[in-house]
Amino acid sequence: MPEIYDVEVTVKSIKGKCPFKYKVGDKILFDGRAIKGDICYSALLTLLPTVHAMRYGIVYPWMTDKNIETLGCHDWENLVVFELKRTKK
C-alpha cells in the first residue's frame, strides 16, 4: 500500500487582482477527508490532479523536489501562483 500524504497549498504570488480575493500566504489543506480553507473552483480544477498524485507519492518527471510543486491558476490576467507541499500523515 502506498504511503499517504497531506498536501498543503499556499498562495505564493498574485499578478493582477484575484476575483476570489486570495492573499499571499493563504493556505488550503487537502487531507483526504476534507479540503480545509477557502478555494475557488478555478483553483480547485487546476490543483486537484496534482494534489491527488502527490497524496499517493507520485513524482512527476519535471519536479525538482519530490515534495514541492508550483502551479498557477487558469486566469492569466489575474494569475495566482500556488505552492503545493506534501507531508507525511
C-alpha distances in whole Angstrom, upper triangle without the diagonal:
4,7,9,13,16,18,22,25,28,31,33,36,38,40,43,43,39,40,38,39,36,37,36,33,32,29,26,23,20,17,15,18,21,23,25,28,31,30,32,31,32,29,27,27,27,24,21,20,19,18,16,15,15,13,10,11,13,16,19,22,25,23,25,22,19,19,22,23,27,28,31,32,34,37,39,42,40,37,34,32,29,27,23,21,18,17,14,14
4,6,10,13,15,19,21,25,28,29,32,34,37,40,39,36,38,35,36,33,34,32,30,29,26,23,20,17,15,14,17,20,21,23,26,28,27,29,28,29,26,24,24,24,21,19,17,16,15,13,11,11,9,6,7,10,13,16,19,21,19,21,19,15,15,18,20,23,24,28,29,31,34,35,39,37,34,31,29,25,23,19,18,14,14,12,12
4,7,10,13,16,19,22,26,27,30,33,35,38,38,35,36,33,34,31,32,30,28,27,23,21,18,15,13,13,16,18,19,21,24,26,26,28,28,28,25,23,24,23,20,18,17,16,14,13,12,10,8,6,7,10,13,16,19,21,19,20,17,14,13,16,18,22,23,26,28,30,33,35,38,36,32,30,27,24,21,17,15,11,10,8,9
4,7,10,13,16,20,23,25,28,30,33,35,35,32,33,30,31,28,29,27,25,24,20,17,14,11,9,9,12,14,16,17,20,23,22,25,24,25,22,20,21,21,17,15,15,14,12,10,10,9,6,5,7,10,13,16,20,21,18,20,17,14,12,15,17,20,21,24,25,28,31,32,35,33,30,27,25,21,19,15,13,9,9,7,7
4,6,10,13,16,20,21,24,27,30,32,32,29,30,27,28,25,25,24,21,20,16,14,11,9,7,8,12,13,14,15,17,20,20,22,23,23,20,18,20,19,15,14,14,12,10,10,10,7,5,7,7,10,13,16,19,20,17,18,15,12,10,12,14,17,18,22,23,25,28,30,32,30,27,24,21,18,15,12,10,6,5,5,5
4,7,10,13,17,19,22,24,27,30,29,26,27,24,25,21,22,21,18,17,13,11,7,6,5,7,10,11,10,11,14,17,16,20,20,21,18,16,18,17,14,13,14,12,9,10,11,8,6,9,10,13,15,17,20,21,18,19,16,14,11,12,14,16,17,20,21,24,26,28,30,28,25,21,19,16,14,10,8,6,5,6,6
4,6,10,13,15,18,20,24,26,25,22,24,21,22,18,19,18,15,14,10,8,6,5,7,9,12,11,10,11,12,15,14,17,18,18,14,13,15,14,11,10,12,10,6,9,10,7,6,10,11,12,13,15,19,18,15,17,14,12,9,9,10,12,13,16,17,20,22,24,26,24,21,18,16,12,10,6,5,4,6,9,10
4,7,10,12,16,18,21,24,23,20,22,19,19,15,16,14,11,10,7,6,5,6,8,11,13,12,10,9,10,13,12,16,17,17,14,13,16,15,11,12,14,12,9,12,13,10,10,14,14,16,16,18,21,20,16,18,15,14,10,10,11,12,13,15,16,20,21,23,25,22,19,16,14,10,8,6,5,6,8,11,12
4,7,9,12,14,18,20,19,16,18,16,16,12,13,11,9,8,6,5,6,8,11,14,16,13,10,10,10,11,10,13,15,14,11,11,14,12,9,11,13,11,9,12,14,12,12,16,16,17,17,17,20,19,16,17,15,15,12,10,9,9,10,12,12,16,18,19,21,18,15,12,10,6,6,5,6,9,11,15,15
4,6,9,12,15,18,17,15,17,15,14,10,10,8,6,6,5,7,9,11,14,17,19,16,13,12,10,11,11,14,16,15,12,13,16,14,11,14,16,14,12,16,17,15,16,19,19,20,19,20,22,20,17,18,16,17,14,11,11,10,10,11,13,16,17,18,20,17,14,10,9,6,5,7,8,11,14,17,18
4,6,8,11,14,13,11,14,12,11,7,7,5,5,5,7,9,12,14,18,20,21,19,15,14,12,12,11,12,15,14,11,13,15,13,12,15,17,15,15,18,19,17,19,22,22,22,21,21,23,21,18,19,18,19,16,13,12,10,10,10,11,14,14,15,16,13,11,7,6,5,6,9,11,15,17,21,22
4,7,10,13,14,13,16,15,14,10,9,5,6,8,10,12,15,17,20,23,25,22,19,18,15,15,15,16,18,16,13,16,18,15,14,17,19,17,16,20,21,19,20,24,23,23,21,21,22,19,17,18,17,18,16,13,12,9,10,10,12,15,15,15,16,13,11,8,6,5,6,10,12,16,18,22,23
4,7,10,11,10,14,14,12,9,8,6,8,10,12,15,18,20,23,26,27,24,21,20,17,16,15,16,18,16,14,17,18,16,15,19,21,19,19,23,23,21,23,27,26,25,24,23,24,21,19,20,19,21,19,16,14,11,11,9,11,14,13,13,13,10,8,6,5,7,9,13,16,19,22,25,27
4,6,7,7,11,11,10,8,8,7,10,11,14,16,19,21,25,27,28,25,21,21,18,16,15,14,17,14,13,16,18,15,16,19,21,20,20,24,25,23,25,28,28,27,26,25,26,23,22,23,23,24,22,19,17,13,12,9,10,12,11,10,10,7,6,4,6,9,12,15,18,22,25,28,29
4,7,8,11,13,12,11,11,11,14,15,18,19,23,24,28,30,31,28,25,24,21,19,18,16,18,16,15,18,19,17,18,22,23,22,23,26,27,26,28,31,31,29,28,26,27,24,23,24,25,26,25,21,19,15,13,10,11,12,10,8,7,5,5,6,8,12,15,18,21,25,28,31,33
4,7,9,12,11,11,12,12,16,16,19,21,24,26,30,32,33,29,26,25,22,19,18,16,18,16,16,19,20,18,20,23,25,24,25,28,29,29,30,34,33,32,31,29,30,27,27,28,28,30,28,24,22,18,16,13,12,13,10,9,6,4,7,9,12,15,18,21,24,28,31,34,35
4,6,9,7,9,10,12,15,15,18,19,23,25,29,30,31,28,24,23,20,17,16,14,16,15,15,18,19,18,19,23,25,24,25,28,29,29,30,33,34,33,32,30,32,29,28,29,29,31,29,25,23,19,17,14,13,14,10,11,8,5,8,9,12,15,18,21,24,28,30,34,34
4,5,5,6,8,11,14,13,15,16,20,22,25,27,27,24,20,20,16,13,12,10,13,11,11,14,16,15,16,19,22,22,21,24,26,26,27,30,31,30,29,28,30,27,26,28,28,29,26,23,21,18,15,12,10,11,9,10,9,5,7,7,11,13,16,19,22,25,28,31,31
4,5,8,11,14,16,14,17,17,21,22,26,27,27,24,20,20,16,13,12,9,12,11,12,14,16,16,17,20,23,23,23,25,28,27,28,31,32,32,31,30,32,30,29,31,31,31,29,26,23,20,18,15,12,12,10,12,11,8,10,10,14,16,19,21,24,27,30,33,33
4,6,9,12,14,12,14,14,17,19,22,24,24,20,17,16,13,9,8,7,10,10,10,12,14,15,15,18,21,21,20,23,25,25,25,29,30,30,30,29,31,29,28,30,29,29,27,24,22,19,17,14,12,13,11,14,13,10,11,10,13,14,17,19,22,24,27,30,29
4,6,10,12,10,13,14,18,20,23,25,25,22,18,17,13,10,10,10,13,13,12,15,17,17,17,20,23,23,22,25,27,26,27,30,31,31,31,30,32,30,28,30,29,30,27,24,22,19,18,15,13,15,13,15,14,11,12,10,13,14,17,19,22,25,27,30,30
4,7,9,7,10,11,15,17,21,23,23,20,16,15,11,9,9,9,13,12,11,13,16,15,15,18,21,20,19,22,24,23,24,27,28,28,27,27,29,27,25,26,25,26,23,20,19,16,15,13,12,14,13,15,14,11,11,8,10,11,14,16,18,21,23,26,27
4,6,6,9,12,16,19,22,24,25,22,18,16,13,11,12,13,16,16,13,16,19,18,17,20,23,22,20,24,26,24,25,28,29,29,28,28,30,27,25,26,25,26,23,20,19,16,16,14,14,17,15,17,16,12,12,9,11,11,13,16,18,21,23,26,27
4,6,9,12,15,18,21,24,25,22,19,17,14,13,14,15,18,17,14,17,20,18,17,20,22,20,19,23,24,22,23,27,27,27,26,26,28,25,23,23,22,23,20,17,17,14,14,13,14,17,16,17,17,13,12,9,9,9,11,14,16,19,21,24,25
4,6,10,13,16,19,22,23,20,17,15,12,13,13,16,19,18,15,17,20,18,16,19,22,20,18,22,23,21,21,25,25,25,25,25,27,25,22,22,20,22,18,16,16,14,15,15,16,19,19,20,20,17,15,11,11,10,10,12,13,16,18,21,22
4,7,10,14,17,19,20,17,13,11,8,9,10,12,16,16,13,14,18,16,15,17,20,19,17,20,22,20,20,24,24,25,25,25,28,25,23,24,22,22,19,17,16,15,15,14,14,18,18,19,20,16,15,11,11,9,11,12,14,16,18,21,21
4,7,10,13,16,17,14,11,8,6,8,9,12,15,16,12,13,16,15,13,15,18,16,14,17,19,17,17,20,21,22,22,23,26,24,21,22,20,20,16,14,15,14,14,15,15,18,19,21,22,18,16,13,12,9,10,10,11,13,14,17,17
4,7,10,12,13,10,7,6,5,7,7,11,13,14,11,10,14,13,11,12,15,14,11,14,16,15,14,18,19,20,21,21,25,23,21,22,20,19,16,15,14,14,14,15,14,18,19,21,22,19,17,14,13,10,10,9,11,12,14,16,16
4,6,9,10,8,6,5,7,10,10,14,15,16,13,12,15,15,12,12,15,13,10,12,15,13,11,15,16,18,19,21,24,23,20,22,19,18,15,14,14,15,15,17,17,20,22,24,26,23,20,17,16,12,12,10,10,10,11,13,12
4,6,8,6,5,7,9,11,11,14,15,16,13,11,14,14,10,9,12,11,8,9,12,10,9,12,14,16,17,19,22,22,20,22,19,17,14,14,14,15,15,17,17,20,22,24,27,24,21,18,17,14,13,10,10,9,11,12,11
4,6,6,7,8,11,14,14,18,18,20,17,14,17,17,14,12,14,14,10,10,13,11,8,11,14,16,18,20,24,24,21,23,20,18,15,16,17,18,19,21,21,24,26,28,30,28,25,22,21,17,16,13,12,10,10,10,8
4,6,8,10,14,16,15,18,18,20,17,14,16,17,14,11,13,13,10,9,12,11,8,10,13,15,18,20,24,24,22,24,22,19,17,18,18,20,20,22,22,24,26,29,31,29,26,23,22,19,18,15,14,12,12,12,10
4,7,9,13,15,15,18,18,20,18,15,18,19,16,14,16,16,13,12,15,15,12,14,17,19,22,24,27,28,26,28,25,23,20,21,21,23,22,24,23,25,28,30,33,30,28,25,24,21,20,17,17,15,15,15,12
4,6,9,12,12,15,15,18,16,13,16,17,14,13,15,16,13,13,16,16,13,16,19,20,22,24,28,28,25,28,25,23,20,20,20,21,21,22,21,23,25,28,30,27,25,22,22,19,19,16,16,15,16,16,14
4,6,8,8,12,12,15,12,10,13,14,12,11,14,14,11,12,16,15,13,16,19,20,22,23,26,26,24,26,23,22,19,18,18,18,18,19,17,20,22,24,26,23,22,18,18,15,16,14,14,14,15,17,15
4,7,9,12,14,16,14,12,16,17,14,14,17,17,13,15,18,17,15,19,21,22,23,25,28,28,25,27,24,23,19,19,19,19,19,19,19,21,23,25,27,23,22,18,18,15,16,14,15,15,15,17,15
4,6,10,13,15,12,12,15,16,14,14,18,18,15,17,20,18,17,21,23,24,25,26,29,28,25,27,25,24,20,19,19,18,18,18,17,20,20,23,24,20,19,16,16,14,15,14,15,16,17,19,18
4,7,10,12,10,10,14,15,13,14,18,18,16,18,21,20,19,23,25,25,26,26,30,28,26,28,26,25,22,21,20,18,17,16,15,17,17,20,21,18,17,14,15,13,15,15,17,19,20,22,21
4,7,8,7,6,10,11,10,11,15,15,13,16,19,18,18,21,23,23,24,24,27,26,24,26,25,24,21,19,18,16,14,14,11,14,14,17,18,15,15,12,13,12,14,14,16,18,20,22,22
4,6,5,6,9,10,11,12,15,16,15,17,20,20,20,23,25,25,25,25,28,26,25,27,26,26,23,21,19,17,14,13,10,11,12,15,16,13,13,11,13,13,16,16,19,21,23,26,25
4,5,5,6,9,10,10,13,15,14,16,19,20,20,23,24,24,24,24,27,25,25,27,27,26,24,22,19,18,15,13,10,11,12,15,17,15,14,13,15,14,17,17,20,21,24,26,26
4,5,5,6,9,10,13,14,14,16,18,19,20,23,24,23,23,22,25,23,22,25,25,25,23,21,18,16,12,10,7,7,8,12,13,12,11,10,12,12,16,16,19,21,24,27,27
4,5,5,6,8,11,12,11,14,16,16,17,20,21,20,21,20,22,21,20,22,22,21,20,17,14,12,9,8,5,8,9,12,14,12,10,8,10,9,12,12,16,17,21,23,24
4,5,5,6,9,10,10,11,14,15,15,18,20,19,20,19,22,21,20,23,22,21,19,17,15,14,11,11,9,10,13,16,18,16,14,12,13,11,13,12,15,17,19,22,22
4,6,6,8,10,10,12,14,15,16,18,20,18,19,18,21,20,20,23,23,21,20,18,16,15,11,11,9,9,12,15,17,16,14,13,14,13,15,14,17,18,21,24,24
4,6,7,8,9,11,13,14,15,18,19,17,17,16,18,17,17,20,20,19,18,16,12,11,8,8,6,7,10,13,16,14,12,11,11,10,12,12,15,17,20,23,23
4,6,6,6,9,10,11,12,15,16,14,15,14,17,16,15,18,17,16,15,13,10,10,7,9,8,10,13,15,18,16,14,12,11,9,10,9,12,13,16,19,20
4,6,5,6,9,10,10,13,14,13,15,14,18,18,17,20,19,17,16,15,12,13,11,12,11,13,16,18,21,20,17,15,14,12,13,11,13,13,16,18,18
4,6,5,6,9,10,11,13,11,12,12,15,15,15,18,18,16,15,14,12,13,11,13,13,14,18,19,23,21,19,17,16,14,14,12,14,14,17,19,19
4,5,5,6,8,10,11,9,9,9,13,12,11,15,14,12,11,11,8,10,9,12,13,14,18,19,22,21,18,16,14,12,11,9,11,11,14,16,18
4,5,5,6,9,10,10,11,12,15,15,13,16,15,12,11,11,9,11,11,13,14,16,19,21,24,22,19,16,15,11,11,7,9,9,12,14,14
4,6,5,7,9,9,11,12,16,17,15,18,17,14,13,13,12,14,14,16,17,18,22,24,27,25,22,20,18,15,14,11,12,11,13,14,14
4,5,6,7,5,8,9,12,14,12,16,14,11,11,12,11,14,14,17,18,19,23,24,27,26,23,21,19,16,15,11,12,10,13,14,15
4,5,5,5,7,9,13,13,11,14,12,9,8,9,9,12,13,16,18,20,23,24,28,26,22,20,17,14,12,9,9,7,9,11,12
4,6,8,10,13,16,17,15,17,15,11,10,12,12,15,16,19,20,22,25,27,30,28,25,22,20,16,14,11,10,7,9,9,10
4,6,9,12,15,17,15,18,15,12,11,14,14,17,18,21,22,24,28,29,32,31,27,25,23,19,17,14,13,10,11,10,11
4,6,10,13,15,12,14,12,8,9,12,13,16,18,21,23,25,28,29,32,31,27,25,22,19,17,13,12,9,10,10,12
4,7,10,12,10,13,12,8,10,12,12,15,16,20,21,23,26,27,31,29,26,24,21,18,16,13,13,11,13,13,16
4,6,8,7,9,9,6,8,10,10,13,14,18,20,22,26,26,29,28,25,23,20,17,15,12,12,11,14,15,17
4,6,6,9,10,8,10,11,9,12,13,16,19,20,23,23,27,26,23,21,18,17,15,13,14,14,17,18,21
4,6,8,10,9,13,13,11,14,15,18,21,22,25,25,28,28,24,23,20,19,17,16,16,16,19,21,24
4,6,9,10,12,11,9,11,12,15,18,20,23,22,25,25,21,20,17,16,15,14,15,16,19,21,24
4,5,6,9,8,7,9,11,15,18,20,23,22,25,25,21,19,16,15,12,11,12,13,16,18,21
4,6,9,8,8,11,14,17,20,23,25,24,27,26,22,21,17,16,13,13,13,14,16,19,22
4,5,5,7,10,14,17,21,23,26,25,28,27,23,21,17,15,12,11,10,11,13,15,18
4,6,8,12,14,18,21,23,26,26,29,28,24,22,18,16,13,11,9,9,11,12,16
4,7,11,13,17,20,23,25,25,28,26,23,20,17,14,10,8,6,5,7,10,13
4,7,10,14,17,20,22,22,25,23,19,17,13,10,7,6,5,7,10,13,16
4,7,10,13,16,19,19,22,20,16,14,11,8,6,5,7,9,13,16,18
4,7,10,13,15,15,18,16,13,11,7,6,5,6,9,12,15,19,21
4,7,10,12,12,15,14,10,9,6,5,7,8,11,14,18,21,23
4,7,8,8,11,10,6,6,4,6,9,11,14,17,21,24,26
4,6,7,10,9,6,6,7,8,11,13,16,19,22,26,27
4,6,9,9,7,9,10,12,15,16,20,22,26,29,30
4,6,5,5,8,10,13,16,18,22,25,28,31,32
4,5,5,8,10,13,17,19,23,26,29,32,34
4,6,9,12,16,19,22,25,28,32,35,36
4,7,10,13,17,19,23,26,29,32,33
4,6,10,13,16,19,23,26,29,30
4,7,10,13,16,19,23,26,27
4,7,10,13,17,20,23,25
4,6,10,13,16,20,21
4,6,10,13,17,19
4,7,10,13,15
4,7,10,12
4,7,9
4,6
4
